[in-house]
């Protein structure tokens, strides 16, 4: 068995496979990694495209759409390579990327997961929203990145090219120790999609492992291939899953207070949507909070340590102090 499985989860993405899979095949060292497409019950011609145009790619075919989280859980259970890369179907890679990530993981046995530098496929001179050069999270649970804060993405000028420990690695291109992933229960299938990789990385860190970004490896991510920004479904999942993530990963000593502050901040976001007459997204926030209250009871075990209580307030930094780049935060 090779050391790495590069698993691409696909659902009705024949066009994306044709556009991005050739890059993944060409840029991935076949001596160390297999490229595998896990098809999530597609109803388009994805399986035909894979069979006819990419016969060198291994295929896992699922009977239904399990969602991002459960889809990957099924795939890793079936494959069980020593390392797995969760790679989005809208990602182009640069030659040597897998070797660079693998070398880092082998040289750092205390690191449970890592990511490459994520650049925009539309403009490779800029960082891409979903991960940039490593993810962080503030005291209220807001994620941001080295290279991206809220909707502000920086130009890549080499300013974040040093590897470093981070809070979370993006699910767009996430290398993880497969057994660790399985031991921790993998991605939370209740999330379905969005925030599930941050939740996983939080649990990896709670288990005593590190998360890293390795910018010497780089990929280009299109982004928005499943749900575009501003889509009410995406708003719903992001707000609901962020509350669930905070609830399950914070200790008794700080969970209620943190969730109270976050829910008040979500109310401000709801007001903003209402004022702008975006009632679909405003309704999505209300549904997210309603479903959070229904779902939180499934998480009855909580850690004893708070990993975000001492972190910065990114809202104050961004909106009041006008710090729009990661470098300015320091």
N, C-alpha and C positions, 0 to 999 in steps of 0.2 A: 504493500500500500504506500502511495505517496504521502507526503507530510501534510499537504494542504488540499482542502476542497474549497473551490471558489463557487459558491452557490448563488445563483440568480433566481429570485422568485418572480414568476411571470403570471400575469392574469390578463388575457386578451391584449397582449402586447406584441403582436407579430411585427408591427411597424418598428417598434423600439428594438426588437431583436435584430431585425435586418440592419438597423442603423448602428447599434452599439456592440453587438456580439462580435463582429469581425475584429474590432479593436481589442476586446478582451482575449480572444483566441490568440491574436498576434503578439500581444504584449505580456502574456502570462507564460512563464517558463514551464513547459509541459513535463520537465524532468522532476519538478517538485510539486506541481499542482494539477489537479483535474478541474476542468470547467464543467459545472453541472447546472442544468436548468430544472428547477422544480416548478412544474406547471400547476397553478392553483385552480383547476377546473375550468380552463379557458373554453369559451364557446366560439372563438374566432378560429383562424387557421394556424394558430401558433404551433401546434404539434406537427402539422404538415410542413411548415417552414423549417422546423428543427430537423425533421427527418430528411427532407429533400435538400436543404441548403447548408446544414451544419451537422453532417453525420458524425463528426469527430467529438461532438458534445454529448455528454451523458445526460439522460432525461429521466426525471422522476415525474410521474403523472398522477395527480391527486383527483379524486372524483368530484370535488367541490371546492369553492373558494373559502379557504380557512381563514383568510385575512393574513396580514403581514406576520403577526406574532405566531399564531398556531401553524401557519404554513412553514415557517422556518423551524419550528419545534419538530414537526413531522420530518422535515428534511434531515436535520441533524441526527435524529434518532435512527434513521435509515442508513446514513452514510458513515458517521463515526470516524472520520479522519482525525489525526492528532490535533490539527488546527483547522478552523473553518473561517472563511471570509464570507460574510453576508454582504452581497453586492447588489445594489439596485440595478434594475434593467435599463436605466437611462444614464449609465456611467461608461465613459471611455477611459481606458487606462494607458499609462505610459510604461514603456519597456522596463522591466526589472522591478516593478512595483511590489510584486509578491515576494521576491527574494529579499528585498530591503526590509519589509515587514517581518518576514520569517527570521531573518538574521537578528533583528532587534529582540524579538520574543525569545529566541534561543539564548541570547546574551543576557537577558534580564528575566531570570526565572521567577521573580516576584511580580511580574507584570501579567495580569490576566487577560487584557485586551488592549488593542491599539488601533489607530486609524492612520491613513495617509493624509497628506494635505489635499483639501477638496477645493478645486477651482471650478469656475463656471464654464460649462460647455459652450454657452453662448458668447462668452468673452473670457478666454483663459488667462487674461492678465488680471482678473479680479477673483477674489474669493467667492465661493458659493455659499448660500444661506445655510444649508444643512451640514454644518460641521466645520467649515473653514479650516483653520489650523488648530483645532482642539476645542472642546466644549467645557463650559463652566456653568455654575448655577448659583444664583444669589440667595439671600436669606429668606426670600418669599417664594422661591421655587421657579423664578424666571430664568430660563436658559439663555446663554449668550456664548459667543465664541471669540477666540483669538483671530481677529479678522472680520468679525460680524457682530454687531450689537443691534438687537431688534432688527429693523429693516435696512440698516446701514451696512453695506458690504464694502470693505476696503480694497484698494488695488494691492496686488501681491508684488511687493518690491524686495522680497527676501527678508523682510523685517521679522518674520515669524518662522524662520527656517531651522531653528534649533529644536531638537526633540525635548519634550518635557512631560512631566506628569500632569494630567488634566482630571477634571471631574467626570466627564463622560465623552465617549467616542461616538461618532455618528453611525447610524444604522445604514447609511448609504454605502459605506465601505468599512466594515467592522471585522477585524481579525480577532478571534477569541480562541482560547484553549477549549477544545470541544468538550472534554470531560468536565471542566469547571462549569461550562454553560449548562450541561445536562444535570450536574449535581445541584445547581441553583434553581432548577426548574425551567431554565430557558426564558424566553420572552413571555410576559404575562399575556395569555391569550384573551383575557377579559378586556384588555385595552383595544384589541382588534388591530388598530393602527394608530401611529403617532404617540410619541413620548415613551414608547416601550423600550427603546434602546437606552434612554436615560435612566429609566427604572432599573434595567438590568445592570448597567454600570454602577449605579448606586449600590445595588446588592453585592456586586463584585467587590466594591471598596469596603462595604460593611463586613465582608468575609475576610478582609485583611490583604487583598490584592491591590495592585496599582493599575491605573489606566494611563496610556501614553499616546501622544501624537508623534509620528515619525515623518516629518515633512520631506525627507529625502525621497520618499515615495509619494507620488502625486497622481491624482486622477481628476477627471473632468466630469462634473455632474450637471445634467440638464435641470433637474428639479421640477416639481409640480406635475410630474407625469401621471400621478394617481389622482391627486386632488389639488387644484390650484389655490393659491392664496386668496382669501376672501370667500371661498366656498363655505356655505353654512355648515355642511357636513364636517369639513376640516375644523371650523371654529368649534363645533360641538365636541369633537374628539379631543382637540387640544385642551379645552377648558376642563372637560370631565376627567381626562386622564392625568392632567396635572394635579388635580385635587386628589385623585386616587393614589398617585405616586407619593405625594406628601403624607397622606394618611397612613400608608403602609410602611414608609421608611423613616418616619420620625418617632422618637421615643415619647413615652407618656408625659415626660417633663416639659415638652415644648410643642407637642403636636396640636393641641387645641388652640393655643394662642397663635401659632403660625397659620393654621387654617382659618381662624377668624380674620386675621389681617388679610389673607389672600382673598377670602370671599368678599371682603369690603372693597378690595381693589378690583375684583371682577365686577362688582356693582358699578364702579366708575366706568369700566369698559362697556358695560351694558348701556349706561347713560349716553356714552359717546355714540354708540350705534343708533340709539333712539333719536338723538339730536340730529344725526346725519340722515335720518329716515331709512336706515338700513334695518328694517324690522325682521328680516329673515335671520340675520346674524344675531340680533338682540334676542330673538326667540331661541336661537341655538344655545346661547349662554344659559338661559333659564332652564332649558331641557338638560343641559350638562349638569347643573347643580341639582336638579331633581333626581337624575339618574345616579349621581354620586351618592346622594343620601340613601338610595336603594341598594347600591353596590358595596358601600364601605363595610358592611357587616361581614363580608366574606374574608376580611383581613383582621384576624384576631391575635396575631403575633406581631410584636413590634420590637425594634432594636433598643438597646440601652444607651446608644450614643447618637448625638445630633451632629451630622456632618455638614450642615449648612448654617447653623445658628450664628457662627462667627463670621459669615461671609458678608460681602458688601451689599449695599442697596443699589442695584443697577438702575432702578427708576430714578433715584435722586441723581446718580452720576450722569445719566443720559439726558433727562429732561430739564433738570435744574442746573446742574454744573456744566451741561453742554459738552460732556466728554463723549465723543462719537466714535473714537477708535480705542482698541484694546490698549495700545501703547499709552494713551492718555490716562488710563485708569491707574497706572502705577504712580 
